[in-house]
Amino acid sequence: MLLNCDIGESFGAWTMGLDEQVMPYIDQANIACGFHAGDPLVMQNTVRLALQHNVALGAHPAYPDLQGFGRRSMKCSPEEIHAMVLYQVGALSQMATAQGGKLSYVKPHGALYNDMMRDEAVLTAILGALGQTSGKLALMAMTTADNQPLKALCAEYGVELLLEAFADRAYDEKGYIVPRRIAGAVHHDTDIILRQAKAIAEGDAISTINGKLLTLEADTLCVHGDNPESVAAVRAIRQALTT
């Protein structure tokens, strides 16, 4: 089971996350491309750090929403979404190429990610953009209780799919993560996070927020490096999955 992390989200004089501490424990770096966070120098330095640790490079495009950190949905047309994804992926791809690396996948950020999972027009706009990028870039998307429609659409566009699960988020019966505004949506107890990570990695059922059992198909687990506690959790997950 691979571990991925949203990273490179500092901007100018503002620092976000403990990138240097978390990078040694992950396999895939979802690097912000400047629309919700990140700037050219941060992007360049994050690519360099990932390459130093042999971590796969992924673009983390978002709606153009620096103030809202990309967590607010925007009424963008499919044409606008197609163009903004191409723009952001292209910028990060050139940063990677300049340092001898290359992108391998794209994971949309925040509201764009959530909208993609619920609105086929948004998803097809993103898939269309991936089909026009140089190289074969996979799409990282949220696993649910029924991945067949998502798999079929990715196959139609010729895009590889990486199914992502979350060790620190509660799920509902349909396999969607519970919104943060609902109590219990985010797990903070390291033991609970570790149990959920191991269950998903081993193909075992996890408990939904309502106590039902849910089995999730996943290729990669999303982890976080926002603070010392989250970095410690990532280290513990890595150790648990390799022992």
N, C-alpha and C positions, 0 to 999 in steps of 0.2 A: 504494500500500500504506500503510495507516494504522499508526501506532505507538501501543500502549497500555502503561500502566505502573500497577502496584499502588502506591498512594500514600495519604498521610494516615494512616500507620500509627504515628505517635507516640502517646503516652498519658501524660497528666499531665506529670510532670517528665522523663519518658523520651523521648528523641528517636530516631526511626528514619527513615533515608533523607535524601536531599538534595532535597527536593521543589521548593524554589525554583530549584535549578539545572537539574533535569531537565524541569520543566514547559514551558519554551519550545520543547522539541524533540519533544513528543509531541502526538498528536491526541485521545487518549481517556484520561481519568483514572479508574482503578478505585479508588474511595474507600472505605476501611474504614468500617464502620458501627457499631463499638463492641463487637462480640462477640469478635473476635480481636485487635483493635487499634483505636486511635482513641477519642476521647471527644467530647462535644458541641462543645467549643471547637475542637478539632483539625478536626472535620468542617466546622464553619462556616468556619474559616480556609482549609481546603483547597478548598472550593467557591469561595470568593472568589478564591483564587489561580488556579484553573482558568478561571474566567470572565474574569479579567484577560488571559489568554493565549488566549481563544477555544477552549478545550479542551472537548470533549464530556464530560458528567458521567455516570459509571456507578457504580452501587452494587456494593459488593464484600462481600456478606454471607457469614457463616461460621457454623460451629458455635460455641456459647458456650464458648470455650476460650481465655481470655486467657493463662493460664499456658503453654499449649502453642502459642500463636500460631496456633491454628486448624489445626494440621498433624496432629492426631490424630482418627481417625474416632470417631464416637459412635453408640451404638445408639439413634438417634432414630426415632420412628415417622414415617410419611409426614405424618400430621396435625401433628406437632411441627415438621417441616421446613417444611411449608407456612406455618405460623404464624410461625416465626422469620424466614423470608424476607420475609413481609409486614411484620413489625415493623421489620426493619432498613431495608428499602426505603422504608417510610413515613417513618422518621426522617430519612433523607438527602433524600428528596423534599421534605420541609418545609423543611429547611435551604436547599435550592436555590431553592424558591419564594420564601422570605423575601428572597433576594438577586437576584430577577429571572431566575433560571435554571430549568432543568428537567432531569430525568434522561432519558436516551435508551436506556439498556441496563442489564443486570445481568450481572455476572460473579462467580459464586460463588468463594470463596477456599479454597485449601489442600485439606484432606481432603474438604470438601463438594464441591469441584470434581471431585476424583478419583473420589469415590463416585458423583457424578452421571453420570460418563462410563461407569461399569461396572455401575450398578444402575438399571434402568428405573424402579423404584419411587421412588427419590430424584429422578430426572430429572422424572418426571411430577408429583411434589409441587411441585417448583420451577416447572414450566411452569404448573401450576394457580394458583400464587400470582401469577405474572406476568399471568395472564389476569384477575386481580382488582384489579390496580393501576390507578391513574388514568393515562391516557395509554397509548400503545402502546410498551411497553418490549421491546427486543430481548434475546435471550439470547446472551451470548458463551460459546462452548464450544470445546473442543479439536478441531481437525481431525485426522482419521486417514486411513488408506488407504481406508476405506469410510465415507463420510458419509451414505449413503442412509437407513439406519435413523433417524439423528438428524434428518435433514431431514424425513422423513415424520412423525415424532412432533411436531416443531415446527409443521409445517403443520396437523396435526390439532388442535393447541391454538391455532392462529392467531397464533403467536409468530414474529417475524422471527429468523433465525439469523445470527450473526456468527461465522465460523470463524476460530479463533486458532491461530497457529503460534509457535514459539519459535526465535529465532536462536541462543541460547546453550545449547540442550539437545540431547543426542544422542537419536536415535529408533531404535526397533526396526522390524522388517519390517512389523508391522501398523499402523505409524504412531503408536504411543504413545511418549511421552517415557520415557526410561530412568530408573528410580528413582535418586535421588541417592546411595544407598548403594553403587551399582555404579561401579567406576572408569571414568572417561571419560564419565560421565553429563552433566557440565557442562563446556561449552567456556569456557576462560579466555583463549585466544589471540584477540586482536582480529581478525587476518586471517581466521581460521576463522569467526568470528562474522559478519564482513562477507560472506564468500563464501556462507555459508548464507542470510543475509538476502536477498542479491541473487538467489540461485537460487530461493528461495521466491517472492519478489516477481515474478520473471519467468516463473514456471511451469516452471522447470527441475528436474531431479531432484537430490536431495541424497543423500549417502552415509549409510547407517545405521551403527550401532555395529559391525555385523558386516561392513561393506563392501558391502552390497547397495544397489541404487538405489531411491529412494523419491520419488514426486512427491506433493506436498501442495497441496490447494486451500485458499487462505487469503484472508481479508479484512483481517486485522490481525496485526501482529507484537507479541508481548510483549517489552518491554525493561525494564531495571531501573535504579534510581537510588539504590542502597544506599550507594555509595562513589564517590570521585572517578574511579576507574578505570571503573566502570560508566557514569557520566555521560559520560565521554569516549567510551565505546563507543556510547552512544546518539547523541551528536553525529556520530560517524563514520558510523553507519548512516543517519541523516537525510541527511547529505551524499551518501552513496553512492546513496541511492534517489532523489535529486532531481537528479542529474547525468547 
